[in-house]
Amino acid sequence: MNNWDAIRAHYRECMPIIMSSPADDWAMDAYHWEGKQLLRMTPIEEWLWADIRNANVVMYPQLPVGRFFVDFGHPKAKVAIECDGKQWHTDKQKDADRDAVLQKMGWTVYRFPGFLCREEEDEETHALSRPRRIVGYIGHRHGIRRHAPAEWKDTNDVIRDYLSGLLRIHGHEA
């Protein structure tokens, strides 16, 4: 179980550094959380966290935003990614209400269904998984992707269309 007060206190100390750093660069090591007993992620969060880091997207896990904690967020860009596992996200209206509060605060929230968080790259072709490509697109779109490769300069239609579909499912527009 996470100690939410300790996590909030940790971010309170780190926030000046995060906010003064460029949005597309880490204010702290991306592996800062490894080995610390401060934070525990669910399995789907761990899978998506690996994709976030491998896509070179700067996000911070279990980031406090107002009275909430977002699974992964960037306070300067005001963008969050939520992993919606079946066990915790059965009340779609509650999630929509929460997203509305965050949107009023200027945040953009992307929700990934749990099954998508678990998807891995194709073993035969080594094609990147959809979550890694989508996270990379989100990072590029919000200016929080380190060393974005040239292919992200042109929007990948497949990723954009898939992301638009995910957002429509959750009541948002791309």
N, C-alpha and C positions, 0 to 999 in steps of 0.2 A: 504494500500500500504506500502511496506517495504521501510525503509530508508536505502538504500544500503550503503551509505557512513558511517552511524552510525554503521551498522553491521560490515563493514570492519574495522572500528576503534576499535570496541569492540574486534574483533578477533586479531587485531594487539597487543592489550594489553594482551590478554589471551594466545597467541601462545607460548611464552616462557614456560609457565606453562604446556600447553598441550604437547609440545615437550619433556619436561623433565620428564613427567609422564610415567609410564609403558603403553604400547599400549593397554593392556587389563584392564585398570582401568581409571575411569573418572578423568580428571584434575579439573572438577567442577561438581557440582551436576547435575545429569541427568535431574532434573526438574528445572534447573536454568532459563530456558526460560519462565516457567509458570508465569503469572502475569506481565511480562515485556512488555512494549509497543514497544519494539525494533523490534520484529519479529512477522509476521503473516504468518501462513501456509495455504495452500489450504486444503480443506477437505481430499483429498486423501493423502496429506503429513501428516496431523494430524493422519489419520488411520495408516499409515506406521510408523510414529514416535512412536505410542503406541506399535506396534509390535517390533520395534527396542529396546525400553526400556524393554519390557517384555521378550525379548529373551536375555537380558543382553549383548547386543552388544554396544560397545562404538563407537558412531558416533556423530557428531556435526551438527546441522541443519543450512542450508543456509551458508555453509562454503565457504569463498572466496578461489579460486584456480586460480592463474594468473588473467586474466581479467574476469573470469567467477565466478559464484556462483553455487555450486553443492547442490542439495536438502539436502543430508546427506553425510558427508564425515569424513574421519579420516586422518589427514595430516601426521602422522607418518607412517601409513601403506599404505598411498596413495591409498585408496579405496573409491569409491563413489557409492551411490545409487541414481538414478533419478526416479521420479514418472512421468510417461508420460500420462498426461490427454489429452483427445482429443482436448480440446480447445487450448492448448499451443504447442502441438507437432504434428502438421500436416505436417511439412516439415522434412521428414525423412533424407534428405540429409544434412540439416543444423545440425540436431542432430549428424549424422555420422561425419561430419566435426569437430564439437565441441569435440566429443569423441576422434577423431584422434589427436587433439591438446593436450588433456589431457593425452592420451596414450604416446605421445612424451615426456611429462613431467614426465612419469613414473607411471601414475595413471591407475588403473583398474576401469572401470565404468560398473555398472550393471543397466539396465533399466527395470523398472517394469511397465507394462501397467496399466493404471488407474483402470480397473476393478479388477485386482489382488490386488491392494492396499486396496480395500474395503472388501476383503473376510475376514470373521470372522470364529472362531472355530465352529465346528459342535456342535449344541446345544444338540443333543441326546447322542453322544459318547464322547463329550468334546475333540475330537481330535483337535490338534492345526491346525490353518489355514495354507495354503501353504505359505503365505508371512512370517509368524512367523518362520516356519521351514526353509524356504530359507534364511531369514535374519540370523538365527542361524547358518546355514551352512556357509554363507559368513563370519560371525564373527569368526567361528572356522578356516576356511581356511586361513584367513588373520591375525590370532592371536589377534583379538580385541574383543573376547567374554570373559566376566568375568565369572569365575567359570564354565567353560564348563563342562557339565555332561559327564559321561563316554560314552554314546551313540554317542557323536560327535567324539570320537576317531576313530570309524569306519565310513567311509563315507556312508551315507544313499543313496542307489542307486536311489530311487524314486526322492529324492530332487536333487541329482546330475544330473539325466537325465532331469528333468524339467528345472533346471537352465541352462543346456547345450542347451536345446531347446530355451529358452528365449534369450540366448546370440547369437545363430545362427540367430534368427529372426532379431537381431540388428547388425549382421555382425561381431560378436566377437567369439572367441573360449573359451571354459571353461578351 
